[in-house]
Amino acid sequence: MFAIALGITACRPEDKTEIDPDKALSGGPLLTTFDASENAFGHQANGLTFTEDGRFVSGNSLFQSNWVAAPASVQSLDGLGPMFNVSSCGGCHFKDGRAKPVWENNAPQNGLLFRLSIPGTDLHGGPLGEPNYGEQLQDRAILDAKIEGKIRITYTEIPGNYPDGSAYSLRKPTYTPEGLNFGDLQPGFMLSPRIAQQLSGLGLLEALSENTILALSDPADANGDGISGRPNYVWDASLQKSVLGRFGWKANQPDLKQQTAAAFNGDIGITSSIFPLEGFTPAQQQLYAHIPNGGSPELSDEQLGKVTFYLQVLAVPARRDLNNTQAQNGEILFAKIGCDKCHSPLLETDNSHPIAVLRNTTIRPYTDMLLHDMGPELADGRPDFLADGQEWRTQPLWGIGMIRTVNKHQFLLHDGRARNIEEAILWHGGEAQGSREAFKSLKKQEREDLLRFLERL
């Protein structure tokens, strides 16, 4: 592991006067890593106890392990499926990073999931699953089962020009369900693509107090700046009540434990004490009642706790090249055009989190954890608790510049449609439309400076 003591990268000819070195500490002094290699997203926090260090190692092993169909000789890892999307957590989050869409040869996806629902809500105010396929389309199955179906992705190029005449092109995706094995999708069904995100710093976001997040909200736009971020409130299955949502593209999960249990259940087909039932529709339940499971539940509380802890203490890549003149100018422009109104640069974690290294830490995540209307061009049309079909949670920007190094791509936004940071900005609408237009109106060098700043987060 790279230690904090390695410090800031050396100055280069185009550099100027140094700025505050603490700006490099994206995750604070204990959860920042200076590793800028392909392993940048996989480091544990400094300062863990001997016991915590062991839990991290065990959680990492479980995170990377492939689950298999039951019965199996390794009983602690059996119960896969019967339908599933991946066989391990690492199957979506390679090197703890970000997935990319697969659009060739109708192959199964590795980390691009498709949520399904119909109009209405369930007993707790969440989405109502599609009757024949449930809440998520699963494109893999064990030997004795059938896949639910696949999604064919096609793209349409949308050319455009900046006011200075420079050209750009965006690609708009179209999603077509194919090879459905359990009947037609109900008329009026809603489909939402969700790409698997990089995982660093999640524990620090969990350690933000509810008051800290709510202080950033302005649902009625009382200050008149056109930004009206608001919280999502979602069902906590453990507490059996509605609480603040934090995780997922629409902030539809309350904490990392439930987020992890939901991923095991929906993505791998593994039950837990939080989600004890297989995600079968009634027709699937009749068809697959004979298939053995891996226990009740298949994922023990001890295993769930270890994987959750692993996610909670993953460190964040440091901001790089602090003294670079262009990046410094880009940081100024980032605030000038209003990007920081949603992507809040500086927050402070609470002092009450059970993991000591997460407490009382100044972090630089560039998110407010709130829902924002991103306009019709990015809309999925699918409500998720209080989030409507045009709202998304502000994506944290820390580590965004390392995705290309770790995962060998830079496909961004909720469905990976943007091929780089520039395209992601150009897709922003709704509350972010003013900032998008301000970005487009910048001089070419200024746009490059802003992008250079983001590439170094």
SVG drawing of the C-alpha trace seen along z (x, -y; Angstrom):
<svg xmlns="http://www.w3.org/2000/svg" viewBox="-50 -33 60 65">
<polyline fill="none" stroke="black" stroke-width="0.4" points="0.0,0.0 1.2,-3.5 1.5,-5.6 0.3,-9.1 3.9,-10.0 4.7,-9.8 3.3,-13.3 2.4,-15.3 3.9,-14.7 6.8,-16.9 6.3,-20.2 6.7,-20.3 7.7,-23.2 4.1,-24.4 3.4,-24.3 3.0,-27.3 2.8,-28.1 1.7,-25.1 -1.8,-25.1 -3.1,-23.5 -1.6,-20.0 -4.7,-18.7 -6.6,-18.9 -4.9,-15.7 -6.5,-13.9 -9.8,-13.0 -10.6,-10.5 -8.9,-12.3 -5.6,-11.2 -6.6,-7.6 -8.7,-6.7 -6.6,-8.3 -4.2,-6.2 -1.5,-7.6 -1.4,-4.5 -2.1,-5.7 -1.8,-2.2 -4.6,0.2 -4.9,1.2 -5.9,-2.3 -9.5,-1.4 -8.6,1.7 -6.6,0.3 -7.8,0.6 -7.8,-2.3 -4.8,-3.1 -5.3,-2.8 -7.3,0.4 -6.9,2.7 -5.4,6.2 -9.0,7.6 -10.3,5.1 -7.4,5.9 -8.4,9.6 -12.1,8.7 -10.9,6.7 -8.9,9.6 -11.8,12.0 -14.3,9.6 -12.1,9.1 -11.9,12.9 -15.7,13.3 -16.1,10.3 -14.0,11.9 -15.2,15.5 -17.4,17.2 -20.6,18.7 -21.7,22.1 -25.0,24.0 -26.2,26.1 -25.4,28.6 -21.6,28.2 -18.5,29.3 -17.9,25.8 -21.1,25.3 -20.3,21.8 -20.4,20.6 -23.3,22.5 -26.8,21.4 -26.0,19.5 -29.1,18.5 -31.1,20.2 -31.2,17.0 -28.5,14.5 -26.4,11.7 -22.9,12.5 -21.5,15.2 -19.4,12.9 -19.3,9.3 -16.1,8.8 -17.9,9.8 -19.5,6.4 -16.8,4.4 -13.6,5.6 -10.7,4.4 -13.3,2.6 -14.0,0.4 -16.6,-0.5 -18.3,1.8 -18.8,1.0 -21.6,2.0 -21.3,4.9 -23.0,4.3 -21.5,6.9 -22.9,10.3 -25.8,10.1 -23.5,11.3 -24.5,11.2 -23.6,8.0 -21.0,7.9 -22.1,5.0 -24.9,3.3 -28.1,4.3 -31.7,3.6 -34.3,2.9 -37.9,3.6 -41.2,2.4 -44.8,1.5 -46.8,-1.6 -47.6,-1.6 -45.6,-0.9 -45.0,2.0 -46.1,2.2 -43.2,-0.1 -43.4,-2.6 -40.7,-1.1 -41.0,-0.1 -43.5,2.6 -41.8,5.5 -42.8,6.6 -45.2,9.7 -43.3,12.1 -39.7,11.1 -39.6,9.3 -37.5,6.3 -34.4,7.1 -33.8,9.0 -31.3,11.8 -29.3,12.8 -27.6,15.9 -28.9,19.2 -27.6,22.4 -27.7,25.6 -31.3,26.6 -32.8,23.2 -33.4,20.7 -32.2,17.2 -34.9,14.6 -33.8,12.8 -31.3,10.3 -31.2,6.6 -29.9,5.5 -28.2,2.1 -27.9,-0.1 -26.7,-3.6 -27.6,-6.7 -24.9,-9.3 -26.1,-12.9 -23.7,-15.5 -23.3,-18.9 -21.1,-22.0 -19.7,-24.3 -20.3,-28.0 -16.7,-28.3 -17.3,-25.8 -15.6,-22.8 -17.6,-19.6 -18.7,-16.9 -20.9,-13.8 -23.0,-12.1 -24.5,-8.6 -28.0,-7.9 -28.8,-4.3 -31.9,-2.2 -32.6,0.9 -34.6,3.7 -35.5,6.8 -34.9,10.1 -35.2,13.8 -37.7,13.5 -38.4,16.9 -41.2,16.2 -43.8,14.5 -44.3,10.9 -43.4,7.9 -46.6,6.3 -47.8,3.2 -46.5,0.0 -43.4,1.8 -40.5,-0.5 -36.9,0.5 -33.9,-1.3 -30.2,-0.5 -27.9,-0.8 -24.1,-0.4 -22.0,0.9 -20.0,-2.0 -16.5,-2.2 -16.5,-1.4 -13.8,-3.5 -14.9,-5.8 -18.4,-4.3 -17.8,-4.0 -17.1,-7.7 -20.3,-8.5 -22.1,-6.2 -20.5,-8.1 -22.0,-11.5 -24.7,-12.4 -28.2,-12.8 -28.1,-16.4 -25.1,-17.1 -26.9,-15.8 -30.2,-17.5 -28.4,-20.8 -27.5,-20.7 -31.1,-20.1 -33.3,-22.8 -36.3,-21.1 -38.3,-24.3 -35.2,-26.1 -35.6,-28.7 -32.3,-30.5 -33.4,-30.8 -30.3,-29.3 -32.2,-26.7 -30.8,-23.8 -33.4,-21.9 -31.7,-18.8 -33.8,-16.7 -33.4,-13.5 -34.8,-10.1 -36.4,-8.2 -36.4,-4.4 -37.4,-1.2 -34.8,0.2 -35.6,3.9 -33.6,4.3 -35.2,1.4 -38.6,1.9 -39.0,-1.8 -38.4,-4.5 -35.0,-6.2 -32.7,-8.4 -31.5,-6.8 -27.8,-7.0 -26.6,-4.4 -27.5,-3.4 -28.1,-5.6 -31.3,-6.9 -30.3,-6.7 -32.6,-3.8 -30.6,-1.9 -30.2,-3.2 -26.7,-1.7 -24.0,0.5 -25.2,3.6 -28.6,3.5 -27.0,2.4 -24.7,5.4 -27.5,7.9 -29.6,6.5 -26.8,7.0 -26.3,10.6 -30.0,11.3 -30.7,9.5 -27.4,10.0 -26.2,13.4 -29.4,15.0 -28.1,15.4 -30.5,15.1 -29.6,13.5 -31.3,12.6 -32.3,9.2 -33.6,10.7 -34.5,14.3 -36.5,15.1 -35.3,15.9 -36.5,13.3 -38.9,15.6 -42.1,14.5 -45.1,16.9 -44.5,18.7 -40.8,19.1 -41.5,20.4 -43.6,23.2 -41.0,24.0 -38.0,24.1 -39.3,25.3 -37.3,28.6 -33.9,26.8 -32.0,27.1 -30.8,23.9 -27.6,23.3 -29.2,23.1 -31.6,20.7 -30.2,18.2 -27.4,18.9 -25.3,15.9 -24.6,16.0 -24.7,12.8 -21.0,13.3 -20.3,13.4 -22.5,10.4 -20.8,8.5 -17.3,9.1 -18.2,8.0 -19.9,4.9 -16.9,4.1 -14.6,4.5 -16.7,2.0 -16.8,-0.4 -13.0,-0.8 -11.9,-1.0 -9.7,-4.0 -10.0,-6.8 -7.4,-7.7 -5.7,-11.0 -6.1,-14.0 -3.0,-14.3 -0.9,-17.1 -2.1,-19.7 0.3,-22.3 -0.7,-21.9 -1.6,-25.3 -4.4,-24.1 -5.9,-21.9 -5.9,-24.8 -7.7,-27.0 -10.1,-24.1 -11.0,-23.9 -11.9,-27.6 -14.0,-27.2 -15.8,-24.2 -17.1,-26.5 -17.6,-29.4 -20.1,-27.6 -21.9,-26.1 -20.9,-22.4 -20.1,-22.6 -23.7,-23.3 -24.5,-19.6 -21.0,-18.2 -20.1,-19.5 -16.3,-19.5 -15.9,-19.4 -17.9,-17.5 -17.3,-16.2 -18.1,-12.8 -19.9,-12.3 -18.3,-11.1 -20.8,-8.2 -19.9,-5.6 -19.0,-2.2 -15.7,-2.1 -13.3,-4.5 -11.3,-5.4 -14.4,-6.8 -15.2,-9.3 -14.6,-13.1 -12.9,-13.2 -12.8,-16.0 -13.5,-14.4 -13.7,-15.7 -16.2,-13.5 -17.8,-16.1 -21.4,-15.0 -24.3,-16.2 -25.9,-12.7 -29.2,-14.2 -31.6,-13.7 -31.6,-16.1 -33.8,-16.5 -31.3,-15.8 -33.8,-16.5 -35.6,-14.3 -32.5,-13.3 -31.2,-11.3 -34.5,-10.2 -35.3,-6.5 -39.0,-7.2 -38.9,-4.8 -39.7,-6.1 -37.8,-4.6 -39.3,-5.4 -39.4,-9.3 -37.2,-9.6 -39.1,-10.3 -38.2,-9.2 -35.9,-12.2 -34.1,-12.3 -30.7,-10.8 -28.4,-11.0 -25.4,-13.2 -22.5,-10.9 -19.4,-11.4 -16.5,-12.5 -13.5,-11.4 -11.5,-8.8 -13.2,-9.6 -9.9,-10.2 -8.6,-6.8 -11.3,-4.7 -9.4,-4.7 -6.3,-3.3 -8.1,-0.7 -10.8,0.4 -9.4,-0.5 -12.4,-2.6 -14.2,-5.8 -17.9,-5.0 -19.8,-7.2 -23.4,-8.1 -26.0,-5.6 -25.9,-3.5 -22.4,-4.1 -23.5,-6.1 -20.9,-8.8 -17.5,-7.7 -15.6,-10.3 -16.0,-13.1 -16.7,-15.7 -19.6,-13.7 -21.0,-13.1 -21.1,-16.9 -22.8,-17.5 -25.6,-15.0 -26.5,-17.1 -29.9,-18.7 -32.7,-19.8 -31.2,-21.5 -27.7,-21.1 -28.6,-22.6 -27.3,-26.0 -23.9,-24.6 -23.8,-22.5 -24.5,-25.6 -21.9,-27.6 -19.4,-24.8 -20.2,-24.8 -19.6,-28.6 -16.1,-28.4 -13.1,-28.8 -11.6,-25.6 -8.6,-26.0 -10.9,-26.6 -12.9,-23.5 -9.6,-21.5 -8.6,-23.0 -11.8,-22.0 -11.5,-18.5 -7.9,-18.3 -9.0,-19.1 -11.6,-16.4 -9.2,-13.9 -6.9,-14.4 -9.6,-13.7"/>
</svg>
